[in-house]
């Protein structure tokens, strides 16, 4: 039985994690749940799963939630609540599915408390990958991937050393604007928020769906893979695969490639992370190859989608630049969703913010957080 703390229980990854726990009641117990502001869903999850501790981002709603639950479950609020859950003594693993940078401090707290962490929040490793991985080695804990692409790579590697890898290949659906005939570069300024939120393969949260449309999602994953699997950026590549059946591949030094394939369903990589190193039986995911018919692959169009090259630059330079890339993108996506900028201006905002940044090569955590704050301010001005 794995005792799991779930940070971000009411979001897309969080609700899928709850499904996995319900599929495997003899293997997974939810001992802690944290949510943003969806108090109603958090209450329903708590009543059903009876965790020891829960937390809500808005401290003003804590008293009402505690009143609905009585003394059986402790209720916390704000950043303090996340840290309380991340270090819960009974937890074996902490799954972090909080959008944005809010998951970084809880991730480090969990590691230092001796907990394995499962990472669904790309920002944790993009901002502070070197620090996080060094801390994990120091405290002897695992950092497990929840993203389907990184889960696929972990399954393909199966413990093989980085020296055996020629290249890690992250697959990308290409997003809703992959087809240049339908969506030439000149039309991007007219892309609506509603159209950008229609992903062809996955049902995800708002931020990650927009990131998939710009391909910033894939860029962030490249930096994340660099740290998770201890390879330099030159050995991380991207290939567009519209069917989203091949979740990623590893090319080894002898020329062999191993891929992980399945029908798209986030429950699969979540289950793999939470039951690792075991594989638990589950019939939720069914893959019918004759029905799928054809698998195709394309080179990413970096002229229409320059986010991949911006991310490669940030990953190669390192230091505080990945944190700046990430923060500027968060600000730009929010501005696009609020109709303050158009679709191409998301990438342009990130480019200009990166260009204005003076990189610190070997930053402390405090310097990374300062760079994040600087980038958020600067991105609203460029």
C-alpha positions in Angstrom: 0.0 0.0 0.0 1.4 3.4 -1.0 0.3 6.4 1.1 0.0 9.3 -1.3 -0.2 13.0 -0.8 -1.8 14.7 -3.8 -1.1 18.4 -4.2 -3.5 19.8 -6.8 -6.4 17.3 -6.3 -9.1 19.2 -8.2 -7.2 19.9 -11.4 -6.9 17.7 -14.5 -4.0 15.6 -13.2 -5.4 15.6 -9.7 -8.8 14.2 -10.7 -7.1 11.6 -12.9 -5.0 10.6 -9.8 -8.1 10.2 -7.8 -9.5 7.9 -10.4 -6.3 5.8 -10.2 -6.6 5.6 -6.4 -10.2 4.4 -6.9 -9.1 1.8 -9.4 -6.5 0.4 -7.0 -7.9 0.7 -3.5 -5.7 -2.1 -2.2 -2.5 -0.4 -3.5 -3.1 3.4 -3.1 -4.4 5.4 -0.2 -4.8 9.2 -0.4 -3.6 10.5 3.0 -3.5 14.2 2.0 -5.3 16.4 -0.5 -4.6 20.0 -1.5 -6.6 22.1 -3.9 -6.7 25.6 -5.3 -10.0 27.3 -4.7 -12.5 24.5 -5.6 -13.7 23.9 -2.0 -16.7 22.0 -3.1 -14.8 19.3 -5.1 -12.2 19.1 -2.3 -14.9 18.5 0.2 -16.4 15.7 -2.0 -13.0 14.1 -2.4 -12.4 14.3 1.3 -15.7 12.8 2.3 -15.1 9.9 -0.1 -11.4 9.1 0.6 -11.1 10.3 4.2 -7.5 11.7 4.1 -5.8 12.7 7.3 -5.1 16.3 6.2 -6.3 18.6 3.5 -5.4 22.1 2.4 -7.0 24.9 0.4 -5.2 27.7 -1.3 -7.6 30.4 0.0 -7.2 30.5 3.9 -10.5 32.4 4.1 -12.4 29.2 3.2 -10.6 27.0 5.7 -13.0 27.6 8.6 -16.1 26.7 6.6 -14.4 23.6 5.2 -13.3 22.5 8.7 -16.9 23.1 9.9 -18.3 20.8 7.2 -15.8 18.0 8.1 -15.6 18.1 11.9 -12.5 17.0 13.8 -11.7 13.9 11.8 -9.7 15.7 9.1 -7.3 18.6 9.7 -7.7 21.5 7.3 -4.9 24.0 6.5 -4.7 26.9 4.1 -2.2 28.7 1.8 1.5 28.0 1.4 1.7 26.7 5.0 -0.8 24.0 4.1 1.2 22.8 1.1 4.3 22.4 3.2 2.3 20.6 6.0 1.0 18.1 3.5 4.4 17.7 1.7 6.0 16.6 4.9 3.2 14.5 6.3 4.8 11.7 8.3 2.6 9.0 7.0 3.2 9.8 3.3 5.3 7.6 1.1 5.1 9.7 -2.0 4.0 13.3 -2.8 2.4 13.8 -6.2 2.8 17.5 -7.2 0.2 18.6 -9.8 0.0 22.3 -9.0 0.1 24.6 -12.0 2.9 27.1 -12.1 5.8 27.7 -9.6 3.9 27.1 -6.4 5.0 23.4 -6.3 8.7 24.1 -6.0 8.9 24.7 -2.2 6.6 21.8 -1.4 8.7 19.6 -3.6 11.9 20.5 -1.9 10.3 20.1 1.5 9.0 16.6 0.6 12.4 15.5 -0.6 14.1 16.8 2.6 11.5 14.9 4.6 12.6 11.7 2.9 9.5 11.4 0.6 9.6 10.3 -3.0 8.0 12.8 -5.3 6.0 12.4 -8.5 6.3 15.5 -10.7 3.4 16.6 -12.9 4.4 20.3 -12.6 7.0 21.0 -15.2 8.0 24.3 -13.6 9.7 22.5 -10.6 12.5 21.0 -12.8 12.5 23.8 -15.4 13.2 26.4 -12.7 15.4 24.4 -10.3 16.2 21.1 -11.9 19.8 20.9 -10.7 18.9 21.8 -7.1 16.0 19.4 -7.0 17.9 16.5 -8.4 20.9 17.1 -6.2 18.6 17.2 -3.1 17.0 14.0 -4.2 20.4 12.3 -4.4 21.4 13.7 -1.1 18.3 12.4 0.7 18.1 9.2 -1.2 14.6 9.7 -2.7 13.2 9.1 -6.1 11.9 11.8 -8.5 9.3 10.1 -10.7 7.8 11.5 -13.9 4.0 11.9 -14.3 4.1 13.6 -17.7 3.3 11.0 -20.3 6.5 11.8 -22.3 8.8 11.5 -19.3 7.1 8.5 -18.0 7.6 6.9 -21.4 11.3 7.7 -21.4 11.7 6.3 -17.9 10.0 3.1 -18.9 12.2 2.8 -22.0 15.4 3.4 -20.1 14.4 1.0 -17.3 17.4 1.9 -15.3 20.0 2.1 -18.1 22.7 4.7 -17.6 22.7 8.1 -19.4 26.0 7.0 -21.2 24.0 4.4 -23.1 21.7 7.1 -24.6 22.3 8.7 -28.0 19.1 10.8 -27.9 15.9 11.1 -26.0 13.0 11.8 -28.4 10.0 13.6 -27.0 6.9 13.3 -29.1 4.5 16.2 -29.6 1.0 16.1 -31.0 1.7 19.4 -32.8 -1.3 21.0 -31.2 -4.4 22.4 -32.9 -2.4 24.5 -35.4 0.1 21.9 -36.7 -1.2 22.0 -40.3 0.5 24.9 -42.0 -2.0 24.7 -44.9 -4.8 25.4 -42.6 -2.9 27.7 -40.2 -0.2 29.6 -42.0 2.0 31.8 -39.8 0.2 35.0 -41.1 -3.0 33.7 -39.6 -1.7 33.3 -36.0 -2.6 36.8 -34.9 -6.3 36.0 -35.5 -6.3 32.8 -33.4 -8.9 33.1 -30.7 -8.6 31.8 -27.1 -11.4 29.4 -27.7 -9.7 27.9 -30.7 -6.4 27.6 -28.9 -8.1 25.6 -26.1 -9.2 22.9 -28.5 -6.5 20.3 -28.2 -6.7 17.4 -30.8 -5.5 14.6 -28.5 -5.7 15.4 -24.8 -8.1 17.0 -22.3 -6.0 19.2 -20.0 -6.0 22.3 -18.0 -6.1 25.8 -19.5 -2.4 26.7 -19.1 -1.0 23.4 -20.4 -3.5 23.4 -23.4 -2.3 26.9 -24.5 1.3 25.7 -24.0 0.6 22.8 -26.3 -0.7 25.1 -28.9 2.4 27.3 -28.9 4.7 24.2 -28.3 6.1 25.8 -25.2 4.9 22.7 -23.4 7.4 20.7 -25.4 10.1 23.2 -24.8 9.6 23.0 -21.0 9.6 19.2 -21.3 13.0 19.3 -23.0 14.5 21.1 -20.0 12.7 18.8 -17.6 14.1 15.7 -19.5 17.6 17.1 -19.3 17.5 17.0 -15.5 15.4 14.0 -14.9 17.6 11.7 -17.1 20.9 13.5 -16.7 21.6 14.3 -20.3 22.7 17.5 -21.9 20.3 19.5 -24.1 22.0 18.4 -27.3 20.7 14.8 -26.6 17.1 15.9 -26.2 15.0 16.1 -29.4 11.4 16.6 -30.4 9.4 14.8 -33.2 5.8 15.6 -34.0 3.5 12.6 -33.8 -0.1 13.7 -34.4 -1.7 10.4 -33.2 -0.2 10.7 -29.7 0.2 6.9 -29.4 4.0 6.9 -29.2 4.5 8.8 -26.0 8.3 9.2 -26.4 11.3 7.2 -27.4 14.9 6.5 -26.4 17.6 6.1 -29.1 20.5 4.2 -27.7 24.2 4.5 -28.7 24.0 1.3 -30.8 21.2 2.8 -33.0 18.3 0.8 -31.4 15.2 2.7 -30.4 12.7 1.7 -27.7 9.3 3.5 -27.5 6.3 3.3 -25.1 2.9 3.3 -26.8 -0.7 3.4 -25.6 -3.9 5.2 -26.2 -3.7 8.7 -24.7 -4.9 8.5 -21.0 -3.1 10.3 -18.2 -4.2 7.6 -15.7 -1.5 5.3 -17.2 1.6 7.4 -16.4 0.1 8.4 -13.0 -0.5 4.8 -12.1 3.1 3.9 -13.2 4.5 6.6 -10.9 2.4 5.7 -7.9 3.0 1.9 -8.1 6.6 2.0 -9.2 8.6 -0.3 -9.4 5.6 -2.6 -9.7 3.0 -2.7 -12.5 -0.6 -3.0 -11.3 -3.3 -4.7 -13.4 -5.8 -2.2 -14.8 -8.2 -2.3 -17.8 -8.8 1.4 -18.1 -6.4 1.9 -21.1 -7.1 -0.2 -24.2 -5.0 0.2 -27.4 -6.4 -1.1 -30.7 -3.7 -0.9 -33.3 -5.9 -2.0 -36.3 -8.3 0.8 -35.4 -5.5 3.3 -35.1 -4.2 2.2 -38.5 -1.3 4.6 -39.1 1.4 6.3 -37.0 3.1 9.3 -38.6 6.1 11.5 -37.6 7.1 15.0 -38.7 9.9 17.5 -38.0 8.7 20.4 -35.8 8.1 23.7 -37.6 10.3 26.0 -35.6 9.5 28.9 -37.9 5.8 28.9 -36.9 6.6 27.5 -33.4 9.9 29.1 -32.2 9.1 28.1 -28.6 11.2 24.9 -29.0 14.3 26.8 -29.9 13.8 29.4 -27.1 13.6 26.5 -24.6 16.7 24.8 -26.1 18.6 28.1 -25.7 17.4 28.4 -22.1 18.4 24.8 -21.3 21.8 25.2 -22.9 22.6 28.5 -21.2 21.2 27.2 -17.9 21.5 29.2 -14.7 18.5 31.5 -14.1 17.4 31.6 -17.8 15.1 28.6 -17.7 13.2 30.2 -14.7 12.9 33.4 -16.8 11.6 31.5 -19.8 9.0 29.7 -17.6 7.8 32.8 -15.7 7.6 35.0 -18.8 5.5 32.3 -20.5 3.1 32.0 -17.6 2.5 35.8 -17.7 2.1 35.8 -21.5 -0.3 32.9 -21.5 -2.4 34.6 -18.8 -2.4 37.8 -20.9 -3.5 35.9 -24.0 -6.3 34.2 -22.1 -7.5 37.6 -20.8 -7.3 38.9 -24.5 -4.6 41.5 -23.7 -2.2 40.1 -26.3 -2.6 37.9 -29.4 -1.3 34.4 -30.0 2.1 35.2 -31.5 2.8 37.8 -28.8 3.0 34.9 -26.3 6.3 33.8 -27.8 7.5 37.3 -28.5 7.0 38.3 -24.8 9.1 35.3 -23.7 11.8 36.1 -26.3 12.1 39.8 -25.2 12.1 38.9 -21.5 14.9 36.4 -22.0 16.9 38.9 -24.1 16.7 41.5 -21.3 17.8 39.1 -18.6 21.3 39.0 -17.1 21.9 35.3 -16.4 23.3 34.1 -13.1 25.2 30.9 -13.9 25.1 28.9 -10.7 22.1 30.4 -8.8 21.0 29.7 -5.3 17.3 28.9 -4.8 16.8 32.5 -3.6 18.4 33.8 -6.9 16.1 31.5 -9.0 13.1 32.8 -7.2 14.3 36.4 -7.6 14.8 35.8 -11.4 11.3 34.4 -11.5 9.9 37.5 -9.9 12.0 39.8 -12.1 10.7 37.9 -15.2 7.1 38.2 -14.2 7.4 42.0 -13.8 9.4 42.4 -17.0 7.1 40.3 -19.1 4.2 42.7 -18.3 6.3 45.6 -19.6 8.0 44.3 -22.8 
